[in-house]
Amino acid sequence: MIWKRRRIKRLDPSRGLRIPTAPAQVRDSKPEKYPVRDRPAECARRGCWVAARGYARLVGMDHHFVPQFYLDAFCDPATPEGQDPWVWVADLKERTIRRKAPKNVASRSDYYAIPDSTGEKTHAIEEMFSRIESDAAPIVARLLRGEFDLSVKDRAALGHLMAAMATRGPSFRENIERFLAEVARKVLLVSAQFDPDFLKVQSTKDLSDEEIEKARQMILAGDWEVTAKPVASLMPVLESAAIILPILCQMEWAFFVAYESSSFLTCDTPLSWVAPTLPPGPYGSGLAMRNVEVTFPIGPRVCFVGTWREGNSGSAPVDDEIVYQLNRRRVDFAHRTVFADSEAGAQQALEIASARGDDSARARPE
């Protein structure tokens, strides 16, 4: 594929992530086939996936918040033959770089398990995510090959995947759990202050007046913490993804293609959105904002861009500077880990985080 290249030196907030005008998209041959690892037989043998309408993960104790099939596209092409392909993992908190197989990263034990009426763990949510991934995997594979024409059904399948990945990870869930814990803490403080007998109603044990007063004073002292159970964040995960999905599907979709000299990074929160023209302040960007830009790396060479700009659709090559700016956003929105298809890419993620003075696991977006 030979693209007529129009270089953009830097991202101009007033200009935003726009698809180059028609002359920059003229091609004199069919799109180049971007390499994608397609090993359903090997994956089934390793117990990572089974080939069924693409990829579908086997339900097990380890639940992945970043799908294995998705990370497979970010495996290092230089992995020696005979070894399990690996991705390069940059830990923004520990400031370390490791190489690991996709099946060994971005997972937690029973992360989406919910108890049934008998108290046994069930995996209904994990199975639902597997079906979403299975539907989206063939679409992702086509995009990695440079086939960017998507039907309405294709957009819905990919939209489901992106919406789910916006909320299913630790970043979203831990924020919800912190919020619920803070609400519970304030309710306890207010109740202890204005309703001295509230413990008689809340407690399952018979408490003496002395025990109730002692507990009330302890609550008022504030020397205690409230922790929300992880299962409490699962319903907001599904509800929020259901809100994000139709918004994504209504936006203009474009795909940026990186040259061989650079690669897109991804992270444990791959879908992100930023309104570049929004002044700094306490509030973040919203999906309905006119200038918001939604980005989602499809692979090291392809990145989804969603905007509300009419006609900002199609596909186009972008230079190394644009790729770097989008990689900065990826580091900004990462909860803790960034994934790359090369050690140099992982090192770039750590350098970006260090340049921002990021002493926490997650940097605040600009």
C-alpha positions as CSV (number, residue, x, y, z in Angstrom):
1,M,0.0,0.0,0.0
2,I,1.3,3.4,-0.9
3,W,-0.3,6.4,0.7
4,K,0.2,10.0,-0.3
5,R,1.6,11.2,2.9
6,R,0.6,14.5,4.6
7,R,2.6,15.1,7.7
8,I,1.1,16.7,10.8
9,K,3.8,18.0,13.0
10,R,1.8,18.2,16.2
11,L,-1.7,17.9,17.6
12,D,-3.5,21.2,17.5
13,P,-6.3,21.3,20.0
14,S,-8.3,23.6,17.9
15,R,-7.9,21.2,14.9
16,G,-8.2,17.9,16.8
17,L,-7.8,14.4,15.4
18,R,-9.1,14.8,11.9
19,I,-8.9,12.5,9.0
20,P,-6.7,14.1,6.3
21,T,-8.6,15.5,3.3
22,A,-9.3,13.4,0.3
23,P,-5.9,13.8,-1.5
24,A,-4.2,12.3,1.5
25,Q,-6.3,9.2,1.3
26,V,-5.7,8.3,-2.3
27,R,-4.3,4.8,-2.7
28,D,-2.9,3.3,-5.9
29,S,-3.4,-0.3,-4.7
30,K,-5.6,-2.4,-2.4
31,P,-4.9,-2.0,1.3
32,E,-1.9,-3.7,2.7
33,K,-2.6,-6.7,4.8
34,Y,-1.4,-5.9,8.3
35,P,-0.1,-8.9,10.1
36,V,-2.2,-10.4,12.8
37,R,-1.5,-13.5,14.8
38,D,-4.3,-16.0,14.0
39,R,-3.6,-19.2,15.8
40,P,-6.9,-20.7,17.0
41,A,-5.6,-24.2,16.9
42,E,-2.5,-23.4,19.0
43,C,-4.6,-21.3,21.4
44,A,-7.1,-24.1,21.9
45,R,-4.2,-26.5,22.6
46,R,-2.8,-24.0,25.2
47,G,-6.2,-23.7,26.8
48,C,-6.3,-19.9,26.2
49,W,-9.1,-19.7,23.7
50,V,-11.3,-21.9,21.6
51,A,-12.0,-21.1,18.0
52,A,-15.7,-20.3,17.7
53,R,-16.8,-17.4,15.5
54,G,-13.3,-16.0,16.2
55,Y,-12.0,-16.4,19.7
56,A,-13.9,-17.2,22.9
57,R,-12.1,-17.6,26.2
58,L,-12.6,-20.6,28.3
59,V,-14.4,-19.8,31.6
60,G,-12.1,-20.4,34.5
61,M,-10.9,-19.0,37.8
62,D,-8.7,-16.3,36.1
63,H,-10.9,-13.6,34.6
64,H,-9.2,-11.3,32.2
65,F,-10.1,-7.6,32.3
66,V,-8.2,-7.1,29.1
67,P,-9.1,-9.9,26.6
68,Q,-6.4,-12.3,25.6
69,F,-7.3,-12.2,21.9
70,Y,-6.9,-8.4,22.0
71,L,-3.5,-8.5,23.6
72,D,-2.4,-11.2,21.2
73,A,-2.3,-8.5,18.5
74,F,0.3,-6.6,20.6
75,C,2.7,-9.6,20.9
76,D,6.3,-8.9,19.9
77,P,6.8,-10.1,16.3
78,A,10.4,-10.9,17.2
79,T,9.3,-13.6,19.7
80,P,11.6,-16.6,18.9
81,E,10.0,-19.6,17.2
82,G,8.9,-22.3,19.5
83,Q,8.2,-19.9,22.4
84,D,4.8,-18.5,23.6
85,P,4.4,-15.0,22.1
86,W,4.8,-12.3,24.6
87,V,3.8,-8.7,25.1
88,W,6.0,-6.1,26.8
89,V,4.4,-4.9,30.1
90,A,5.3,-1.5,31.6
91,D,4.2,-1.2,35.2
92,L,3.7,2.5,35.8
93,K,3.7,2.0,39.6
94,E,6.7,-0.1,40.0
95,R,8.5,1.5,37.0
96,T,9.4,-2.0,35.7
97,I,9.3,-3.7,32.3
98,R,8.6,-7.4,31.8
99,R,7.7,-9.6,28.9
100,K,4.8,-12.0,29.5
101,A,2.4,-14.1,27.5
102,P,-1.1,-12.5,27.2
103,K,-2.7,-15.3,29.2
104,N,-0.5,-14.3,32.2
105,V,-1.4,-10.6,32.4
106,A,-4.4,-8.4,33.0
107,S,-6.3,-11.0,35.0
108,R,-7.6,-11.6,38.5
109,S,-9.1,-14.6,40.2
110,D,-12.9,-14.7,39.9
111,Y,-12.9,-11.0,39.1
112,Y,-16.4,-11.2,37.6
113,A,-17.8,-14.0,39.7
114,I,-21.1,-13.4,41.5
115,P,-22.7,-15.5,44.2
116,D,-25.9,-17.4,43.5
117,S,-28.7,-18.0,46.1
118,T,-26.7,-20.8,47.7
119,G,-23.5,-18.7,47.9
120,E,-21.7,-20.6,45.1
121,K,-19.7,-18.5,42.6
122,T,-21.2,-18.2,39.2
123,H,-19.6,-16.9,36.0
124,A,-22.5,-15.4,34.1
125,I,-20.8,-12.0,33.6
126,E,-17.6,-13.6,32.5
127,E,-19.5,-15.7,30.0
128,M,-21.2,-12.6,28.7
129,F,-17.9,-10.9,28.1
130,S,-16.6,-14.0,26.3
131,R,-19.6,-13.8,23.9
132,I,-18.8,-10.1,23.3
133,E,-15.2,-10.9,22.6
134,S,-16.1,-13.8,20.3
135,D,-18.4,-11.5,18.2
136,A,-15.8,-8.7,18.0
137,A,-12.6,-10.8,17.4
138,P,-13.2,-11.3,13.6
139,I,-13.9,-7.6,13.2
140,V,-10.6,-6.7,15.0
141,A,-8.7,-9.2,12.8
142,R,-10.1,-7.6,9.7
143,L,-9.1,-4.1,10.9
144,L,-5.6,-5.3,11.6
145,R,-5.4,-6.5,8.0
146,G,-6.4,-3.1,6.8
147,E,-10.0,-3.8,5.9
148,F,-11.7,-0.7,7.3
149,D,-15.2,-1.0,5.7
150,L,-17.6,-2.0,8.5
151,S,-21.3,-2.8,8.4
152,V,-23.8,-1.6,11.0
153,K,-23.5,-5.1,12.6
154,D,-19.7,-4.9,12.6
155,R,-19.9,-1.5,14.3
156,A,-22.2,-2.8,16.9
157,A,-19.9,-5.8,17.7
158,L,-16.8,-3.6,18.0
159,G,-18.8,-1.0,19.9
160,H,-19.8,-3.7,22.4
161,L,-16.2,-4.6,22.9
162,M,-15.0,-1.0,23.4
163,A,-17.9,-0.1,25.8
164,A,-17.2,-3.2,27.9
165,M,-13.5,-2.5,28.0
166,A,-14.2,1.0,29.2
167,T,-15.8,-0.2,32.4
168,R,-14.7,-3.7,33.2
169,G,-11.2,-2.9,34.3
170,P,-9.8,-2.1,37.8
171,S,-9.8,1.7,37.2
172,F,-13.6,1.9,36.8
173,R,-14.4,-0.7,39.4
174,E,-12.1,0.7,42.1
175,N,-13.5,4.2,41.5
176,I,-17.1,2.8,42.0
177,E,-16.1,0.9,45.1
178,R,-14.4,3.9,46.6
179,F,-17.5,6.0,45.9
180,L,-19.8,3.4,47.5
181,A,-17.5,3.1,50.5
182,E,-17.5,6.9,51.0
183,V,-21.3,7.1,50.8
184,A,-21.6,4.3,53.4
185,R,-19.1,6.1,55.6
186,K,-21.0,9.4,55.5
187,V,-24.3,7.7,56.2
188,L,-22.8,6.0,59.3
189,L,-21.4,9.3,60.5
190,V,-24.7,11.2,60.0
191,S,-26.7,8.3,61.6
192,A,-24.4,8.2,64.6
193,Q,-24.6,11.9,65.1
194,F,-28.4,12.4,64.8
195,D,-29.8,9.0,65.6
196,P,-28.2,7.4,68.7
197,D,-30.4,4.3,68.5
198,F,-29.6,3.5,64.9
199,L,-27.4,0.5,65.9
200,K,-30.4,-1.2,67.5
201,V,-32.0,-1.4,64.1
202,Q,-28.9,-2.2,62.1
203,S,-27.3,-4.8,64.4
204,T,-28.3,-8.4,64.3
205,K,-27.2,-8.8,67.9
206,D,-28.8,-7.6,71.2
207,L,-26.6,-4.7,72.3
208,S,-26.6,-3.0,75.6
209,D,-26.9,0.8,75.9
210,E,-23.3,0.9,76.9
211,E,-22.1,-1.1,73.9
212,I,-24.2,1.1,71.5
213,E,-22.8,4.3,73.0
214,K,-19.2,2.9,72.7
215,A,-19.8,2.0,69.1
216,R,-21.4,5.4,68.4
217,Q,-18.4,7.3,69.8
218,M,-16.0,5.1,67.8
219,I,-17.9,6.0,64.6
220,L,-18.0,9.7,65.5
221,A,-14.2,9.6,66.1
222,G,-13.7,8.6,62.5
223,D,-10.9,6.3,63.2
224,W,-12.2,3.5,60.9
225,E,-12.6,2.6,57.2
226,V,-15.4,1.3,55.1
227,T,-14.6,-1.0,52.2
228,A,-17.1,-1.9,49.5
229,K,-17.3,-5.6,48.5
230,P,-16.0,-6.0,44.9
231,V,-19.3,-7.5,43.8
232,A,-20.9,-4.1,44.4
233,S,-19.2,-2.6,41.4
234,L,-20.3,-5.3,38.9
235,M,-23.8,-3.8,38.2
236,P,-22.4,-0.3,37.5
237,V,-20.0,-2.0,35.1
238,L,-22.8,-3.3,33.0
239,E,-25.1,-0.3,33.4
240,S,-22.3,2.2,32.4
241,A,-21.3,0.1,29.4
242,A,-24.9,0.0,28.2
243,I,-24.9,3.9,28.3
244,I,-21.6,4.2,26.5
245,L,-22.4,1.8,23.6
246,P,-25.2,3.8,21.8
247,I,-23.1,6.9,22.1
248,L,-20.1,5.2,20.4
249,C,-22.3,3.9,17.6
250,Q,-23.6,7.3,16.8
251,M,-20.2,8.9,16.4
252,E,-18.1,9.3,13.3
253,W,-15.6,6.5,13.1
254,A,-12.1,6.7,11.7
255,F,-9.0,4.6,11.8
256,F,-5.4,5.9,12.1
257,V,-2.7,3.8,10.6
258,A,0.9,4.1,12.0
259,Y,3.9,3.7,9.8
260,E,6.4,0.9,10.5
261,S,8.6,3.4,12.4
262,S,6.2,3.6,15.3
263,S,3.6,1.6,17.1
264,F,0.5,2.3,19.1
265,L,0.5,1.3,22.8
266,T,-2.5,0.0,24.7
267,C,-3.2,-0.4,28.4
268,D,-5.5,-1.8,31.1
269,T,-8.0,1.0,30.2
270,P,-7.8,0.9,26.4
271,L,-10.9,3.1,25.6
272,S,-10.4,6.7,26.5
273,W,-11.8,10.1,25.6
274,V,-10.5,13.6,25.8
275,A,-11.9,17.0,24.8
276,P,-8.6,18.8,23.8
277,T,-10.2,22.3,23.9
278,L,-11.6,21.8,27.4
279,P,-9.9,24.2,29.9
280,P,-8.1,22.6,32.9
281,G,-10.5,22.1,35.8
282,P,-11.9,19.6,38.3
283,Y,-14.2,18.0,35.7
284,G,-13.2,15.6,33.0
285,S,-14.4,15.2,29.4
286,G,-17.8,13.8,28.5
287,L,-18.7,11.7,25.6
288,A,-21.4,14.1,24.4
289,M,-19.0,17.1,24.3
290,R,-18.8,18.5,20.8
291,N,-15.0,18.3,20.6
292,V,-14.4,15.0,22.4
293,E,-12.1,12.5,20.8
294,V,-12.5,8.8,21.7
295,T,-9.5,6.6,21.0
296,F,-9.0,2.8,21.2
297,P,-5.9,1.0,19.9
298,I,-6.9,-1.9,17.7
299,G,-3.3,-3.1,17.4
300,P,0.2,-1.7,17.1
301,R,-0.5,-0.3,13.6
302,V,-4.2,0.7,13.8
303,C,-6.1,3.0,16.2
304,F,-9.8,3.7,16.3
305,V,-10.8,7.4,16.6
306,G,-14.4,8.5,17.3
307,T,-15.5,12.1,17.0
308,W,-18.7,14.2,16.5
309,R,-17.1,15.9,13.5
310,E,-19.3,15.3,10.4
311,G,-17.3,13.5,7.7
312,N,-14.4,12.6,10.0
313,S,-14.5,9.0,8.9
314,G,-12.5,6.5,6.9
315,S,-8.9,5.7,7.3
316,A,-5.6,7.5,6.9
317,P,-1.9,7.1,7.8
318,V,-0.5,9.3,10.5
319,D,3.1,10.2,11.3
320,D,5.2,9.3,14.3
321,E,4.3,12.5,16.2
322,I,0.5,11.7,16.1
323,V,1.2,8.2,17.3
324,Y,3.3,9.6,20.1
325,Q,0.6,12.0,21.2
326,L,-2.0,9.2,21.2
327,N,0.4,7.0,23.2
328,R,0.6,9.8,25.8
329,R,-3.1,9.6,26.2
330,R,-2.8,5.9,26.6
331,V,-0.4,6.3,29.5
332,D,-2.5,9.0,31.0
333,F,-5.5,6.7,31.2
334,A,-3.7,3.6,32.2
335,H,-4.7,2.3,35.7
336,R,-1.3,0.7,36.2
337,T,0.0,-1.2,33.1
338,V,0.8,-0.3,29.5
339,F,1.3,-3.0,26.9
340,A,3.6,-2.7,23.8
341,D,4.8,-4.9,21.0
342,S,8.4,-4.1,21.7
343,E,10.7,-3.3,24.6
344,A,11.2,0.2,23.1
345,G,7.5,0.8,23.3
346,A,7.3,-0.2,26.9
347,Q,10.3,2.0,27.7
348,Q,8.5,4.9,26.0
349,A,5.5,4.4,28.3
350,L,7.7,4.7,31.4
351,E,9.4,7.8,29.9
352,I,6.1,9.5,29.3
353,A,4.9,8.7,32.8
354,S,8.2,10.0,34.3
355,A,8.0,13.2,32.2
356,R,4.5,13.8,33.6
357,G,5.8,13.4,37.2
358,D,3.4,10.6,37.7
359,D,4.0,9.2,41.2
360,S,0.7,7.3,41.3
361,A,-0.6,4.4,39.3
362,R,-2.7,6.6,37.1
363,A,-1.9,10.0,35.6
364,R,-4.6,12.7,35.4
365,P,-5.5,13.4,31.8
366,E,-4.8,16.9,30.4
